[in-house]
Amino acid sequence: MKFARLGDPGSEIPVVIVDGRHYDLRPVTSDVNGDFLAADPVGRTQAALASGRLPELAGAEDLRIGAPIVRPSAVICVGQNYAAHARESGAEPPAVPILFLKTPNTVVGPDDAVTIPRGSEKTDWEVELGVVIGARTAYLDSPDEAAAHIAGYVVCNDVSERAFQMEVSAGQWSKGKAAFGFNPTGPWLVTPDEVDVQNLRLRSFVNGEPRQDSSTSDMIFSVAEIVHHISQYMTLEPGDLILTGTPQGVAFGGRFPYLRPGDVVEIDIEGLGSQRQEFTAWEARA
């Protein structure tokens, strides 16, 4: 099942997509939020569809695509989770997951323009599999318990400013990860029954030229291992978002230039959809 949110920022309409048709979810939920995701979203939606309670949303194809989940309470990220990316970054693959945070207001629509931060010279792209939490998660006893806590999967672009992240960070990566809009998310939240999560192709392009092309099968730590590990250190709430790392092929590796105003980044993950962002210059507001 595919959930999405359509409309202007702050006024998105929750929908379910079936055979290319968009059905309004408002008879079931006010939004694709934690309460909805924690209360059998698939079963409730299937029942509403079967009973004819969900009208088709007129003009859906003309509406902006928002992030498929309401702004989460937390965005937790895993660094260097693909061995080749770790090595292109000048590091050996980690023995345990590296965790850092993005702020919730980084989460924006998949095709929204992204502003390059003031003073940035090293803005970078990172295609990543995102995991959306569907049940309160703390102290899981094993990775096998993780599946019951996952609502679905999304495409994410973990946009990064590498100078902020590495050169003025004092070791805290979040300085280079938390600019507003630095986490385009979507277009859909796809439920786990439709996804072979450890066998998904993920790619990125800049101005139409290929950059990343890999598979989630190359992750060092699987999705289940990541959710289990994070649960030992923090409590995840329904609707929270985990970014699971990016493969090789980013500007930080030295083979490609960093992003400049006017550049267009496109990313996609097999079965989860695609994104397109134009990167724009920061401008002072009057």
N, C-alpha and C positions, 0 to 999 in steps of 0.2 A: 504494500500500500504506500502511496506517495501523498504526503501532506505538504502544503505550501501556504504562503501568505501573500496576498496581492493587494496593491494599492499604495497610496502615498505614505511616507514615513510617519509612524504614529497612528495611522488609520488603516492598517492592513486588515484584510478580510481573510479569515482562515478557510481553506478549501481542501478537499480531497480530490485527487486526480484519478479518474477511472477511464481507461481507453481514450485518453486525450481530452476528456471532458472534465470541466471544473465544477464541482458541486459545493455549494455554500455550507460550511460546517456550523454556522451560527445557531441553528436549532439544537446543536449538541453541545457546543462550547463557545465561549466568548473569544477564545484565541487558542493557538497551539502553545500552551503554557505548561508549567509543571503540573498543575492540577489535572489537566487533560491527559498528559502523558503518563501519569501515575495511576490512572483509573481505566485500564483496558481500552485504550483509544481505538484499537483495531476492531474489537468486538462491538463496541458502541457505535462505531461508524458503519460497520457492516449491517448492523440491525437497523440503523436509520436509513441507510440506502435501500435496504430490502422493503422497508415500510413506506418508502416514497417521501420521507420527511425532509430530504435534502434537495432543494431546488437547484437547477443548474444556474451558475452565475453568469448572467448576461454580460458580454463585453470583456470577459476575462482576458482574452488575448491582447487587449489594448492596455491593460493595467501594468504598472511597475511590479516587478517581482521583488518582494522583500525577503529578508532572512526567514527561513521556514520555521524558526522558533522565536518566541518572545525573548527579549534580552535576558540572558541567563544570569544567575547569581554569581557564577564563577566560570572562568575560562582557564583551564589548566592545560599546559602544553608539555610535550615530550621532545627533548632535543637530541639530535644526532642518533635517530633510531633506525637509520639505514647505514650500513657499514661504509659504503662508497662515499656517502655524503660526509660522514665523520672524517674520512681520510682527506676529502677535498677541502675540508675546513682546517686541516692540519692536526687532527686528533685521532687517536685510536678509538675503536668502537667502545662505548662505555660498558662497564660490568653490571651496572644497575641503571635504571631509567633516570635521566636528567630531567628535572621538573622546573618549569618557570611559569609565570602567570601573564596573561593579557587582561586588560580591563574589560568589563562587560560592554562598554561603549565602542569597542573595536568592531563589534558584530553589526554588520550592515548587509544590504542586499547584494546578491551575487554580481549584478551588473552596475552597481553604483560607482560613480567616479571616486577615485582615491586621491587625496591631497598629499603630495610629497611634503614632509614637515619643513618648517622654516630652518634653514641652515643645512639641510640634508645634502650630502654628496653620495651617499651609499644606500639608497633605497633598493630593496631586493624583493623578489617573489619567492614563494614556496608553496607548491601544491601539496595539500595534506588531506588525509582521511580524517573527518571529524566524527566523534562518537557522542551521541546525545543520551544522557542518563534518564532512565524512566522510573527509578525507585530509589528511595534514600539508601545510600551506600556507605557503610563504614565497617572496617575490620572484617572483610571477607576472609573466610578460612582458606580458600584456595581459588585459583583462576577459574575452576569449573563453575563457581557460583556467579561469575561475572555476567553471563548471558541473561540471567533473570533480571538484571539491573539496567539493561540497555534498551532504550526506546527505538533507536534507529541510527542511521548514518547520513552524513552530509559531506558535500565538497567544501573545503575551506582553502583560502589563500592566506597563509601566515606571513603577511607582509612584514618586512623587517628593515630597520635602519641600522646598518652594520657598524658604523662609527659609534652611534649611541650605544649599541649593544656590547661592543667589544673594547672600544678605546676610552670611553668616558663612563663606563658602567660600574667600576669598582667590583666587578664580578657578578653584578646583578643584570641579567640579560633583559629584564622587563623594560628598561629604559629605551631599548631599541625595538620593542614589540608593541607598545601601548598607545601609539598615536591614534587619534580618533579615526575610525574606518579601516584600521589595519587588519581586519579579519572578515573580508567578504565571505558570506556563508550561503549555501544553497546551490541550486534553486529549490531542491526538495529535501524533505526528511523522508528517507526510505526505510521502511520497517525491516527488521533483521531477516524475516522469512524470504525476502526477495534478494538477499545479498550473500554471496560467498566471500565473506569479508577479508579473508587472507589470500585472496586470489583475484585482486582487482587491478587493472591497468590504470595508472595515473600519469598525466602528461601536463606539460606547460609549454606555452609559446609566447614569444615577445615579438610584436609587430609581424606576426605570421611565421616567424622562424622558430624551429623546435628548440627547446631547452631541456626539459626533463621528460624521461620516458622510462618508467619502471613499473614495479608491481608491489602490492602490499605483501606478497609472499617473501619479499626481501627484508621485511622488518626484522630488527634484532629482537625486539620484544613484541609479542603478539598483542592484539587488542585485549584479550582476556587477561594476559599478564599485566598489562598497563593498568586496567581497572582495578585488579587485585592489589597491585603495588600502591597506587594512589590511595586506596581505601585504608591503608595502614597509617596514613599521615594526615588525612583530612576527611571530612564528611561531605559527600557529594549529594546534592539535592536534585529532584526531578527537574529536567530542563537544563541542567548544567552541561557544559560542552568541554570535551577533551579533544585536543589536536595531537595526532599520533606521530608526528615527525615527517620529514620531507626527504626524498631521494636526491641523488647528485644532479647537478646541472643548474645551480644557482649562480648569481654573479659573484658571491663571496668565494667561490672556488677559483676565480681568476681567469676563467676562459671567456667570460662574457661581460659586457659593460653593465654598470648599474643603470637604473631607470632614470629617465629624464621626462620633463613635461611633454605631453603628447604621445608618449609610448602607450601601447595597448598590450595588456597581458590577457591571455586566454588560458584557462585551465579546465581539465575535465578528468573525471574518474568514471570508469566503466560502470554503467548501471545507475549512477548517482547524478548524472547531468553535467552541465558545463557552465562556466562563468566567463564574463568579459568585462574588464575594467580599463578605462582610460585614466592615466595618471596625470594629474594637473598640478600646476605650480601653487605654492602657498601665497596668499595675498593678504595684506593687512586690511582689516575692516575699519571703516570710518566710525 
